[in-house]
Amino acid sequence: MKLSIYEFAFLLLLVGGALGVWLVVVDRIEGHFFKDSSRE
Amino acid sequence: MHWLTFFIYSWIIFFLFVDWSKINRSVYGGLLALWLGALVDWAGHYLNLYNFNHTGFGSLVNSVLYVAGPLFTMGVLFFQYVSLNRRLQMANVAVFSLAYFAAELLIIRAGAARYIHWHYLASLGVDLIVFTALSYAGEIIMYRKAKVQVRESGGQ
């Protein structure tokens, strides 16, 4: 079954969202963005 | 429209997560991913393994949207998130490879590209190899100075 553009856009949004969640998790582990300024 | 959607989503994720203080080094990840991806896709087309369908804006514009969108932006983000923690970096490679793999499955199922003499698992293999190579280059480019400082301070 061929995906319509809307189905494609929705499913790709889920993939992008999953990648985004992973990047937030890595951020929390590595502290790229959420640095604790009190330690500096 | 599929390639344009892919392009727009990639840049949204890029602007949400990019760390501009590291862009002077992480941009090399984008350029390297762009070059590697373009090389692989040129070979794929030339060897008649798969092709991008000529729908929408035409194959040339579709290729440009692909190279300037997901390849470049995800290359930059991958370099930015390269970790010296081996397990975390393995997970990074796995997650980025699976995300690319999933996006490719959607592209194929939507009819925006077509396999001729190719297979999904071959794509997954190429993704894993490319991201593993990128993580090696990324570690050198992103952490070279930090590693030198650790060595000079006595921490081998």
N, CA and C atoms of all chains as a GROMACS GRO file, in nm:
protein
  588
    1MET      N    1   0.085  -0.119   0.000
    1MET     CA    2   0.000   0.000   0.000
    1MET      C    3   0.089   0.125   0.000
    2LYS      N    4   0.062   0.215  -0.092
    2LYS     CA    5   0.143   0.336  -0.101
    2LYS      C    6   0.095   0.439   0.000
    3LEU      N    7   0.191   0.501   0.069
    3LEU     CA    8   0.156   0.603   0.170
    3LEU      C    9   0.116   0.733   0.101
    4SER      N   10   0.014   0.799   0.152
    4SER     CA   11  -0.020   0.932   0.102
    4SER      C   12   0.080   1.032   0.161
    5ILE      N   13   0.082   1.153   0.108
    5ILE     CA   14   0.174   1.255   0.159
    5ILE      C   15   0.144   1.287   0.306
    6TYR      N   16   0.018   1.281   0.344
    6TYR     CA   17  -0.019   1.311   0.484
    6TYR      C   18   0.028   1.200   0.578
    7GLU      N   19   0.008   1.075   0.534
    7GLU     CA   20   0.056   0.963   0.615
    7GLU      C   21   0.209   0.968   0.627
    8PHE      N   22   0.272   0.998   0.513
    8PHE     CA   23   0.418   1.009   0.511
    8PHE      C   24   0.465   1.118   0.608
    9ALA      N   25   0.401   1.235   0.601
    9ALA     CA   26   0.441   1.348   0.687
    9ALA      C   27   0.420   1.313   0.835
   10PHE      N   28   0.310   1.247   0.866
   10PHE     CA   29   0.283   1.211   1.006
   10PHE      C   30   0.386   1.110   1.057
   11LEU      N   31   0.411   1.006   0.979
   11LEU     CA   32   0.504   0.902   1.023
   11LEU      C   33   0.647   0.956   1.033
   12LEU      N   34   0.683   1.044   0.939
   12LEU     CA   35   0.817   1.103   0.945
   12LEU      C   36   0.830   1.195   1.067
   13LEU      N   37   0.719   1.259   1.104
   13LEU     CA   38   0.717   1.341   1.225
   13LEU      C   39   0.744   1.255   1.348
   14LEU      N   40   0.688   1.134   1.350
   14LEU     CA   41   0.712   1.042   1.462
   14LEU      C   42   0.860   1.002   1.467
   15VAL      N   43   0.918   0.976   1.349
   15VAL     CA   44   1.060   0.938   1.345
   15VAL      C   45   1.145   1.056   1.396
   16GLY      N   46   1.115   1.176   1.347
   16GLY     CA   47   1.188   1.295   1.391
   16GLY      C   48   1.169   1.319   1.540
   17GLY      N   49   1.048   1.296   1.589
   17GLY     CA   50   1.021   1.314   1.731
   17GLY      C   51   1.100   1.216   1.815
   18ALA      N   52   1.107   1.091   1.768
   18ALA     CA   53   1.184   0.989   1.841
   18ALA      C   54   1.332   1.028   1.847
   19LEU      N   55   1.384   1.078   1.735
   19LEU     CA   56   1.524   1.122   1.732
   19LEU      C   57   1.543   1.241   1.827
   20GLY      N   58   1.444   1.331   1.829
   20GLY     CA   59   1.450   1.446   1.919
   20GLY      C   60   1.453   1.403   2.065
   21VAL      N   61   1.370   1.306   2.099
   21VAL     CA   62   1.368   1.255   2.238
   21VAL      C   63   1.505   1.198   2.274
   22TRP      N   64   1.564   1.124   2.179
   22TRP     CA   65   1.697   1.067   2.203
   22TRP      C   66   1.801   1.178   2.227
   23LEU      N   67   1.795   1.283   2.147
   23LEU     CA   68   1.892   1.392   2.162
   23LEU      C   69   1.876   1.461   2.298
   24VAL      N   70   1.751   1.473   2.345
   24VAL     CA   71   1.729   1.530   2.479
   24VAL      C   72   1.790   1.439   2.585
   25VAL      N   73   1.773   1.307   2.567
   25VAL     CA   74   1.831   1.211   2.663
   25VAL      C   75   1.984   1.225   2.666
   26VAL      N   76   2.045   1.234   2.547
   26VAL     CA   77   2.191   1.249   2.541
   26VAL      C   78   2.232   1.381   2.605
   27ASP      N   79   2.153   1.485   2.582
   27ASP     CA   80   2.178   1.615   2.646
   27ASP      C   81   2.182   1.602   2.797
   28ARG      N   82   2.086   1.528   2.850
   28ARG     CA   83   2.077   1.513   2.996
   28ARG      C   84   2.198   1.437   3.049
   29ILE      N   85   2.245   1.341   2.969
   29ILE     CA   86   2.360   1.261   3.013
   29ILE      C   87   2.490   1.341   3.000
   30GLU      N   88   2.505   1.407   2.885
   30GLU     CA   89   2.630   1.474   2.854
   30GLU      C   90   2.634   1.620   2.898
   31GLY      N   91   2.514   1.679   2.915
   31GLY     CA   92   2.506   1.818   2.958
   31GLY      C   93   2.545   1.919   2.853
   32HIS      N   94   2.505   1.893   2.727
   32HIS     CA   95   2.536   1.988   2.620
   32HIS      C   96   2.466   2.122   2.645
   33PHE      N   97   2.338   2.117   2.678
   33PHE     CA   98   2.260   2.239   2.696
   33PHE      C   99   2.231   2.268   2.843
   34PHE      N  100   2.197   2.161   2.916
   34PHE     CA  101   2.144   2.181   3.050
   34PHE      C  102   2.256   2.175   3.153
   35LYS      N  103   2.357   2.258   3.132
   35LYS     CA  104   2.469   2.258   3.225
   35LYS      C  105   2.426   2.318   3.358
   36ASP      N  106   2.477   2.260   3.465
   36ASP     CA  107   2.449   2.314   3.597
   36ASP      C  108   2.547   2.430   3.621
   37SER      N  109   2.497   2.554   3.611
   37SER     CA  110   2.586   2.670   3.618
   37SER      C  111   2.649   2.685   3.757
   38SER      N  112   2.588   2.627   3.859
   38SER     CA  113   2.644   2.640   3.993
   38SER      C  114   2.776   2.564   4.007
   39ARG      N  115   2.803   2.473   3.913
   39ARG     CA  116   2.928   2.397   3.919
   39ARG      C  117   3.042   2.471   3.851
   40GLU      N  118   3.010   2.573   3.773
   40GLU     CA  119   3.115   2.641   3.697
   40GLU      C  120   3.184   2.750   3.778
   41MET      N  121   0.690   1.655  -0.317
   41MET     CA  122   0.652   1.705  -0.184
   41MET      C  123   0.715   1.625  -0.072
   42HIS      N  124   0.740   1.494  -0.097
   42HIS     CA  125   0.799   1.411   0.008
   42HIS      C  126   0.938   1.462   0.048
   43TRP      N  127   1.018   1.493  -0.054
   43TRP     CA  128   1.155   1.537  -0.027
   43TRP      C  129   1.154   1.674   0.039
   44LEU      N  130   1.060   1.759   0.000
   44LEU     CA  131   1.048   1.891   0.063
   44LEU      C  132   1.009   1.877   0.211
   45THR      N  133   0.916   1.785   0.239
   45THR     CA  134   0.876   1.758   0.378
   45THR      C  135   0.996   1.711   0.460
   46PHE      N  136   1.072   1.619   0.402
   46PHE     CA  137   1.192   1.565   0.467
   46PHE      C  138   1.291   1.679   0.495
   47PHE      N  139   1.309   1.765   0.397
   47PHE     CA  140   1.400   1.880   0.408
   47PHE      C  141   1.357   1.973   0.522
   48ILE      N  142   1.228   2.007   0.526
   48ILE     CA  143   1.176   2.101   0.626
   48ILE      C  144   1.186   2.042   0.767
   49TYR      N  145   1.148   1.917   0.783
   49TYR     CA  146   1.158   1.851   0.915
   49TYR      C  147   1.303   1.851   0.964
   50SER      N  148   1.395   1.820   0.873
   50SER     CA  149   1.536   1.814   0.912
   50SER      C  150   1.584   1.947   0.968
   51TRP      N  151   1.546   2.055   0.899
   51TRP     CA  152   1.591   2.187   0.944
   51TRP      C  153   1.522   2.230   1.072
   52ILE      N  154   1.397   2.185   1.094
   52ILE     CA  155   1.330   2.216   1.221
   52ILE      C  156   1.405   2.148   1.336
   53ILE      N  157   1.438   2.018   1.319
   53ILE     CA  158   1.513   1.946   1.423
   53ILE      C  159   1.649   2.013   1.444
   54PHE      N  160   1.711   2.055   1.333
   54PHE     CA  161   1.842   2.120   1.342
   54PHE      C  162   1.834   2.246   1.428
   55PHE      N  163   1.737   2.333   1.399
   55PHE     CA  164   1.727   2.459   1.474
   55PHE      C  165   1.685   2.437   1.619
   56LEU      N  166   1.614   2.327   1.646
   56LEU     CA  167   1.574   2.298   1.783
   56LEU      C  168   1.693   2.252   1.868
   57PHE      N  169   1.788   2.183   1.805
   57PHE     CA  170   1.892   2.117   1.884
   57PHE      C  171   2.034   2.167   1.859
   58VAL      N  172   2.054   2.250   1.759
   58VAL     CA  173   2.192   2.290   1.729
   58VAL      C  174   2.250   2.375   1.842
   59ASP      N  175   2.376   2.351   1.871
   59ASP     CA  176   2.450   2.431   1.969
   59ASP      C  177   2.543   2.521   1.887
   60TRP      N  178   2.507   2.650   1.881
   60TRP     CA  179   2.580   2.740   1.791
   60TRP      C  180   2.725   2.760   1.838
   61SER      N  181   2.753   2.734   1.967
   61SER     CA  182   2.890   2.753   2.014
   61SER      C  183   2.984   2.646   1.959
   62LYS      N  184   2.927   2.536   1.909
   62LYS     CA  185   3.010   2.428   1.855
   62LYS      C  186   3.005   2.420   1.702
   63ILE      N  187   2.932   2.511   1.642
   63ILE     CA  188   2.905   2.498   1.498
   63ILE      C  189   3.033   2.507   1.414
   64ASN      N  190   3.133   2.581   1.466
   64ASN     CA  191   3.257   2.594   1.388
   64ASN      C  192   3.328   2.460   1.369
   65ARG      N  193   3.301   2.362   1.458
   65ARG     CA  194   3.359   2.228   1.441
   65ARG      C  195   3.254   2.128   1.391
   66SER      N  196   3.131   2.139   1.442
   66SER     CA  197   3.029   2.040   1.403
   66SER      C  198   2.986   2.054   1.256
   67VAL      N  199   3.011   2.172   1.198
   67VAL     CA  200   2.975   2.190   1.057
   67VAL      C  201   3.050   2.092   0.968
   68TYR      N  202   3.170   2.050   1.013
   68TYR     CA  203   3.246   1.953   0.934
   68TYR      C  204   3.172   1.818   0.926
   69GLY      N  205   3.095   1.787   1.030
   69GLY     CA  206   3.013   1.666   1.028
   69GLY      C  207   2.909   1.674   0.917
   70GLY      N  208   2.847   1.792   0.905
   70GLY     CA  209   2.749   1.813   0.799
   70GLY      C  210   2.811   1.800   0.662
   71LEU      N  211   2.930   1.862   0.646
   71LEU     CA  212   2.996   1.858   0.515
   71LEU      C  213   3.041   1.716   0.481
   72LEU      N  214   3.092   1.644   0.583
   72LEU     CA  215   3.137   1.507   0.561
   72LEU      C  216   3.018   1.416   0.528
   73ALA      N  217   2.909   1.431   0.603
   73ALA     CA  218   2.788   1.351   0.577
   73ALA      C  219   2.733   1.382   0.438
   74LEU      N  220   2.736   1.509   0.404
   74LEU     CA  221   2.689   1.552   0.272
   74LEU      C  222   2.771   1.486   0.161
   75TRP      N  223   2.903   1.488   0.179
   75TRP     CA  224   2.991   1.430   0.078
   75TRP      C  225   2.974   1.278   0.070
   76LEU      N  226   2.972   1.213   0.188
   76LEU     CA  227   2.958   1.067   0.191
   76LEU      C  228   2.822   1.023   0.132
   77GLY      N  229   2.717   1.094   0.173
   77GLY     CA  230   2.583   1.060   0.126
   77GLY      C  231   2.569   1.080  -0.024
   78ALA      N  232   2.625   1.192  -0.071
   78ALA     CA  233   2.617   1.221  -0.214
   78ALA      C  234   2.695   1.114  -0.293
   79LEU      N  235   2.809   1.072  -0.238
   79LEU     CA  236   2.891   0.970  -0.304
   79LEU      C  237   2.816   0.837  -0.311
   80VAL      N  238   2.756   0.797  -0.198
   80VAL     CA  239   2.682   0.670  -0.194
   80VAL      C  240   2.564   0.675  -0.290
   81ASP      N  241   2.492   0.788  -0.290
   81ASP     CA  242   2.375   0.797  -0.377
   81ASP      C  243   2.413   0.806  -0.524
   82TRP      N  244   2.524   0.873  -0.552
   82TRP     CA  245   2.570   0.875  -0.692
   82TRP      C  246   2.601   0.733  -0.737
   83ALA      N  247   2.671   0.656  -0.650
   83ALA     CA  248   2.704   0.518  -0.684
   83ALA      C  249   2.576   0.434  -0.700
   84GLY      N  250   2.480   0.457  -0.609
   84GLY     CA  251   2.354   0.384  -0.616
   84GLY      C  252   2.279   0.408  -0.746
   85HIS      N  253   2.280   0.534  -0.790
   85HIS     CA  254   2.212   0.567  -0.916
   85HIS      C  255   2.291   0.513  -1.036
   86TYR      N  256   2.424   0.535  -1.030
   86TYR     CA  257   2.510   0.496  -1.142
   86TYR      C  258   2.507   0.345  -1.163
   87LEU      N  259   2.503   0.269  -1.052
   87LEU     CA  260   2.502   0.122  -1.060
   87LEU      C  261   2.360   0.066  -1.074
   88ASN      N  262   2.265   0.158  -1.082
   88ASN     CA  263   2.124   0.118  -1.100
   88ASN      C  264   2.074   0.033  -0.984
   89LEU      N  265   2.115   0.070  -0.864
   89LEU     CA  266   2.071  -0.002  -0.746
   89LEU      C  267   1.936   0.050  -0.698
   90TYR      N  268   1.922   0.182  -0.702
   90TYR     CA  269   1.795   0.246  -0.664
   90TYR      C  270   1.792   0.384  -0.729
   91ASN      N  271   1.678   0.445  -0.730
   91ASN     CA  272   1.672   0.584  -0.782
   91ASN      C  273   1.565   0.665  -0.712
   92PHE      N  274   1.582   0.796  -0.720
   92PHE     CA  275   1.481   0.888  -0.669
   92PHE      C  276   1.381   0.910  -0.782
   93ASN      N  277   1.254   0.901  -0.749
   93ASN     CA  278   1.154   0.919  -0.855
   93ASN      C  279   1.149   1.063  -0.903
   94HIS      N  280   1.113   1.078  -1.028
   94HIS     CA  281   1.115   1.209  -1.090
   94HIS      C  282   0.985   1.287  -1.063
   95THR      N  283   0.921   1.254  -0.953
   95THR     CA  284   0.795   1.321  -0.922
   95THR      C  285   0.821   1.455  -0.853
   96GLY      N  286   0.721   1.537  -0.845
   96GLY     CA  287   0.732   1.665  -0.774
   96GLY      C  288   0.823   1.761  -0.845
   97PHE      N  289   0.939   1.790  -0.783
   97PHE     CA  290   1.026   1.895  -0.837
   97PHE      C  291   1.130   1.843  -0.936
   98GLY      N  292   1.132   1.714  -0.962
   98GLY     CA  293   1.233   1.658  -1.051
   98GLY      C  294   1.346   1.598  -0.971
   99SER      N  295   1.419   1.506  -1.032
   99SER     CA  296   1.518   1.429  -0.956
   99SER      C  297   1.634   1.515  -0.908
  100LEU      N  298   1.675   1.616  -0.986
  100LEU     CA  299   1.788   1.700  -0.945
  100LEU      C  300   1.753   1.779  -0.819
  101VAL      N  301   1.635   1.844  -0.820
  101VAL     CA  302   1.591   1.922  -0.703
  101VAL      C  303   1.571   1.828  -0.584
  102ASN      N  304   1.512   1.711  -0.609
  102ASN     CA  305   1.494   1.614  -0.500
  102ASN      C  306   1.628   1.576  -0.437
  103SER      N  307   1.728   1.555  -0.523
  103SER     CA  308   1.861   1.520  -0.471
  103SER      C  309   1.919   1.634  -0.388
  104VAL      N  310   1.902   1.758  -0.436
  104VAL     CA  311   1.954   1.874  -0.362
  104VAL      C  312   1.882   1.887  -0.228
  105LEU      N  313   1.749   1.868  -0.228
  105LEU     CA  314   1.673   1.875  -0.102
  105LEU      C  315   1.721   1.769  -0.004
  106TYR      N  316   1.754   1.652  -0.055
  106TYR     CA  317   1.800   1.543   0.031
  106TYR      C  318   1.939   1.574   0.088
  107VAL      N  319   2.028   1.619   0.001
  107VAL     CA  320   2.166   1.644   0.044
  107VAL      C  321   2.173   1.764   0.139
  108ALA      N  322   2.102   1.871   0.105
  108ALA     CA  323   2.108   1.993   0.187
  108ALA      C  324   2.017   1.984   0.309
  109GLY      N  325   1.928   1.886   0.313
  109GLY     CA  326   1.837   1.871   0.426
  109GLY      C  327   1.888   1.768   0.526
  110PRO      N  328   1.836   1.646   0.518
  110PRO     CA  329   1.870   1.546   0.620
  110PRO      C  330   2.019   1.512   0.627
  111LEU      N  331   2.088   1.508   0.514
  111LEU     CA  332   2.230   1.472   0.520
  111LEU      C  333   2.311   1.577   0.595
  112PHE      N  334   2.298   1.702   0.555
  112PHE     CA  335   2.379   1.807   0.617
  112PHE      C  336   2.341   1.829   0.764
  113THR      N  337   2.211   1.846   0.790
  113THR     CA  338   2.168   1.881   0.926
  113THR      C  339   2.196   1.768   1.026
  114MET      N  340   2.169   1.644   0.985
  114MET     CA  341   2.192   1.534   1.077
  114MET      C  342   2.341   1.509   1.096
  115GLY      N  343   2.422   1.538   0.993
  115GLY     CA  344   2.567   1.528   1.007
  115GLY      C  345   2.618   1.624   1.113
  116VAL      N  346   2.568   1.747   1.110
  116VAL     CA  347   2.609   1.848   1.209
  116VAL      C  348   2.566   1.803   1.349
  117LEU      N  349   2.440   1.760   1.363
  117LEU     CA  350   2.390   1.719   1.495
  117LEU      C  351   2.463   1.594   1.545
  118PHE      N  352   2.495   1.503   1.454
  118PHE     CA  353   2.567   1.382   1.495
  118PHE      C  354   2.704   1.418   1.551
  119PHE      N  355   2.774   1.509   1.486
  119PHE     CA  356   2.905   1.553   1.536
  119PHE      C  357   2.889   1.624   1.670
  120GLN      N  358   2.786   1.706   1.681
  120GLN     CA  359   2.764   1.780   1.806
  120GLN      C  360   2.742   1.685   1.924
  121TYR      N  361   2.677   1.574   1.898
  121TYR     CA  362   2.642   1.481   2.005
  121TYR      C  363   2.739   1.364   2.017
  122VAL      N  364   2.850   1.369   1.944
  122VAL     CA  365   2.952   1.263   1.959
  122VAL      C  366   2.997   1.258   2.105
  123SER      N  367   3.005   1.137   2.158
  123SER     CA  368   3.041   1.122   2.299
  123SER      C  369   3.169   1.039   2.312
  124LEU      N  370   3.249   1.070   2.415
  124LEU     CA  371   3.368   0.989   2.443
  124LEU      C  372   3.331   0.865   2.523
  125ASN      N  373   3.208   0.863   2.573
  125ASN     CA  374   3.157   0.744   2.640
  125ASN      C  375   3.123   0.640   2.533
  126ARG      N  376   3.195   0.528   2.532
  126ARG     CA  377   3.183   0.430   2.422
  126ARG      C  378   3.041   0.374   2.408
  127ARG      N  379   2.979   0.343   2.522
  127ARG     CA  380   2.844   0.285   2.515
  127ARG      C  381   2.744   0.386   2.463
  128LEU      N  382   2.760   0.509   2.510
  128LEU     CA  383   2.668   0.614   2.464
  128LEU      C  384   2.689   0.639   2.314
  129GLN      N  385   2.815   0.633   2.269
  129GLN     CA  386   2.841   0.655   2.127
  129GLN      C  387   2.786   0.540   2.042
  130MET      N  388   2.795   0.418   2.094
  130MET     CA  389   2.735   0.304   2.022
  130MET      C  390   2.584   0.324   2.009
  131ALA      N  391   2.522   0.370   2.117
  131ALA     CA  392   2.378   0.396   2.113
  131ALA      C  393   2.347   0.508   2.016
  132ASN      N  394   2.434   0.611   2.013
  132ASN     CA  395   2.418   0.722   1.918
  132ASN      C  396   2.417   0.671   1.773
  133VAL      N  397   2.516   0.587   1.743
  133VAL     CA  398   2.527   0.530   1.607
  133VAL      C  399   2.402   0.450   1.575
  134ALA      N  400   2.357   0.368   1.672
  134ALA     CA  401   2.239   0.284   1.650
  134ALA      C  402   2.114   0.370   1.627
  135VAL      N  403   2.096   0.472   1.709
  135VAL     CA  404   1.973   0.554   1.700
  135VAL      C  405   1.972   0.634   1.568
  136PHE      N  406   2.083   0.698   1.534
  136PHE     CA  407   2.087   0.774   1.408
  136PHE      C  408   2.067   0.682   1.288
  137SER      N  409   2.129   0.562   1.294
  137SER     CA  410   2.115   0.467   1.182
  137SER      C  411   1.970   0.421   1.170
  138LEU      N  412   1.907   0.392   1.284
  138LEU     CA  413   1.767   0.347   1.280
  138LEU      C  414   1.674   0.459   1.232
  139ALA      N  415   1.704   0.583   1.272
  139ALA     CA  416   1.622   0.696   1.228
  139ALA      C  417   1.632   0.712   1.075
  140TYR      N  418   1.755   0.702   1.023
  140TYR     CA  419   1.774   0.711   0.878
  140TYR      C  420   1.704   0.595   0.808
  141PHE      N  421   1.717   0.477   0.867
  141PHE     CA  422   1.658   0.357   0.810
  141PHE      C  423   1.505   0.371   0.804
  142ALA      N  424   1.447   0.417   0.915
  142ALA     CA  425   1.301   0.436   0.921
  142ALA      C  426   1.256   0.539   0.819
  143ALA      N  427   1.331   0.650   0.809
  143ALA     CA  428   1.294   0.754   0.712
  143ALA      C  429   1.303   0.700   0.570
  144GLU      N  430   1.404   0.616   0.544
  144GLU     CA  431   1.418   0.560   0.410
  144GLU      C  432   1.302   0.464   0.377
  145LEU      N  433   1.263   0.384   0.477
  145LEU     CA  434   1.147   0.295   0.456
  145LEU      C  435   1.023   0.376   0.418
  146LEU      N  436   1.004   0.489   0.487
  146LEU     CA  437   0.889   0.574   0.457
  146LEU      C  438   0.899   0.633   0.316
  147ILE      N  439   1.019   0.675   0.279
  147ILE     CA  440   1.041   0.731   0.145
  147ILE      C  441   1.006   0.627   0.038
  148ILE      N  442   1.049   0.503   0.062
  148ILE     CA  443   1.021   0.396  -0.034
  148ILE      C  444   0.872   0.365  -0.038
  149ARG      N  445   0.811   0.354   0.081
  149ARG     CA  446   0.668   0.320   0.087
  149ARG      C  447   0.581   0.431   0.029
  150ALA      N  448   0.631   0.554   0.034
  150ALA     CA  449   0.554   0.667  -0.020
  150ALA      C  450   0.575   0.681  -0.172
  151GLY      N  451   0.672   0.606  -0.225
  151GLY     CA  452   0.695   0.609  -0.370
  151GLY      C  453   0.787   0.722  -0.416
  152ALA      N  454   0.858   0.788  -0.320
  152ALA     CA  455   0.947   0.898  -0.360
  152ALA      C  456   1.083   0.846  -0.406
  153ALA      N  457   1.110   0.720  -0.380
  153ALA     CA  458   1.231   0.654  -0.431
  153ALA      C  459   1.196   0.508  -0.458
  154ARG      N  460   1.283   0.444  -0.533
  154ARG     CA  461   1.249   0.307  -0.575
  154ARG      C  462   1.374   0.219  -0.573
  155TYR      N  463   1.362   0.102  -0.512
  155TYR     CA  464   1.471   0.006  -0.514
  155TYR      C  465   1.467  -0.070  -0.647
  156ILE      N  466   1.584  -0.088  -0.709
  156ILE     CA  467   1.592  -0.167  -0.832
  156ILE      C  468   1.667  -0.298  -0.802
  157HIS      N  469   1.794  -0.282  -0.766
  157HIS     CA  470   1.874  -0.399  -0.724
  157HIS      C  471   1.926  -0.370  -0.583
  158TRP      N  472   1.839  -0.351  -0.491
  158TRP     CA  473   1.878  -0.308  -0.357
  158TRP      C  474   1.786  -0.373  -0.255
  159HIS      N  475   1.825  -0.365  -0.128
  159HIS     CA  476   1.743  -0.425  -0.022
  159HIS      C  477   1.750  -0.336   0.102
  160TYR      N  478   1.645  -0.342   0.182
  160TYR     CA  479   1.639  -0.261   0.303
  160TYR      C  480   1.758  -0.287   0.395
  161LEU      N  481   1.792  -0.414   0.411
  161LEU     CA  482   1.900  -0.448   0.503
  161LEU      C  483   2.034  -0.395   0.455
  162ALA      N  484   2.050  -0.384   0.322
  162ALA     CA  485   2.173  -0.324   0.269
  162ALA      C  486   2.181  -0.178   0.312
  163SER      N  487   2.067  -0.111   0.311
  163SER     CA  488   2.063   0.028   0.356
  163SER      C  489   2.101   0.040   0.503
  164LEU      N  490   2.046  -0.050   0.583
  164LEU     CA  491   2.077  -0.047   0.726
  164LEU      C  492   2.227  -0.068   0.747
  165GLY      N  493   2.285  -0.161   0.671
  165GLY     CA  494   2.429  -0.186   0.680
  165GLY      C  495   2.511  -0.063   0.643
  166VAL      N  496   2.472   0.002   0.533
  166VAL     CA  497   2.543   0.124   0.489
  166VAL      C  498   2.529   0.233   0.594
  167ASP      N  499   2.409   0.249   0.650
  167ASP     CA  500   2.388   0.350   0.754
  167ASP      C  501   2.480   0.327   0.874
  168LEU      N  502   2.487   0.202   0.918
  168LEU     CA  503   2.572   0.170   1.034
  168LEU      C  504   2.719   0.198   1.003
  169ILE      N  505   2.764   0.162   0.883
  169ILE     CA  506   2.904   0.185   0.846
  169ILE      C  507   2.933   0.335   0.839
  170VAL      N  508   2.843   0.410   0.775
  170VAL     CA  509   2.864   0.554   0.759
  170VAL      C  510   2.867   0.624   0.895
  171PHE      N  511   2.772   0.591   0.984
  171PHE     CA  512   2.769   0.659   1.114
  171PHE      C  513   2.885   0.616   1.203
  172THR      N  514   2.932   0.492   1.187
  172THR     CA  515   3.050   0.450   1.263
  172THR      C  516   3.172   0.528   1.216
  173ALA      N  517   3.186   0.544   1.084
  173ALA     CA  518   3.297   0.623   1.030
  173ALA      C  519   3.286   0.768   1.075
  174LEU      N  520   3.164   0.821   1.073
  174LEU     CA  521   3.144   0.960   1.115
  174LEU      C  522   3.177   0.979   1.263
  175SER      N  523   3.147   0.878   1.346
  175SER     CA  524   3.175   0.894   1.488
  175SER      C  525   3.325   0.896   1.513
  176TYR      N  526   3.402   0.821   1.433
  176TYR     CA  527   3.548   0.822   1.445
  176TYR      C  528   3.601   0.961   1.408
  177ALA      N  529   3.554   1.011   1.292
  177ALA     CA  530   3.598   1.145   1.249
  177ALA      C  531   3.549   1.252   1.347
  178GLY      N  532   3.428   1.234   1.396
  178GLY     CA  533   3.370   1.332   1.487
  178GLY      C  534   3.447   1.342   1.617
  179GLU      N  535   3.491   1.228   1.666
  179GLU     CA  536   3.568   1.228   1.791
  179GLU      C  537   3.698   1.306   1.773
  180ILE      N  538   3.762   1.286   1.658
  180ILE     CA  539   3.888   1.356   1.631
  180ILE      C  540   3.863   1.507   1.620
  181ILE      N  541   3.762   1.544   1.544
  181ILE     CA  542   3.738   1.687   1.519
  181ILE      C  543   3.681   1.758   1.642
  182MET      N  544   3.588   1.693   1.712
  182MET     CA  545   3.520   1.761   1.823
  182MET      C  546   3.601   1.759   1.953
  183TYR      N  547   3.684   1.655   1.972
  183TYR     CA  548   3.749   1.638   2.103
  183TYR      C  549   3.901   1.639   2.097
  184ARG      N  550   3.959   1.670   1.983
  184ARG     CA  551   4.105   1.665   1.970
  184ARG      C  552   4.173   1.751   2.077
  185LYS      N  553   4.127   1.878   2.087
  185LYS     CA  554   4.191   1.970   2.180
  185LYS      C  555   4.172   1.923   2.326
  186ALA      N  556   4.052   1.874   2.358
  186ALA     CA  557   4.025   1.828   2.495
  186ALA      C  558   4.113   1.709   2.530
  187LYS      N  559   4.134   1.619   2.434
  187LYS     CA  560   4.216   1.501   2.461
  187LYS      C  561   4.361   1.541   2.483
  188VAL      N  562   4.409   1.638   2.402
  188VAL     CA  563   4.547   1.685   2.417
  188VAL      C  564   4.565   1.746   2.555
  189GLN      N  565   4.464   1.825   2.600
  189GLN     CA  566   4.472   1.888   2.732
  189GLN      C  567   4.476   1.784   2.843
  190VAL      N  568   4.397   1.676   2.826
  190VAL     CA  569   4.397   1.570   2.927
  190VAL      C  570   4.533   1.504   2.934
  191ARG      N  571   4.593   1.478   2.815
  191ARG     CA  572   4.726   1.415   2.814
  191ARG      C  573   4.830   1.506   2.879
  192GLU      N  574   4.823   1.637   2.842
  192GLU     CA  575   4.924   1.730   2.895
  192GLU      C  576   4.913   1.748   3.045
  193SER      N  577   4.788   1.732   3.098
  193SER     CA  578   4.772   1.748   3.244
  193SER      C  579   4.806   1.618   3.317
  194GLY      N  580   4.850   1.516   3.244
  194GLY     CA  581   4.895   1.394   3.308
  194GLY      C  582   4.797   1.280   3.310
  195GLY      N  583   4.673   1.307   3.271
  195GLY     CA  584   4.572   1.202   3.270
  195GLY      C  585   4.574   1.124   3.141
  196GLN      N  586   4.651   1.016   3.135
  196GLN     CA  587   4.664   0.938   3.010
  196GLN      C  588   4.538   0.862   2.978
   0.00000   0.00000   0.00000
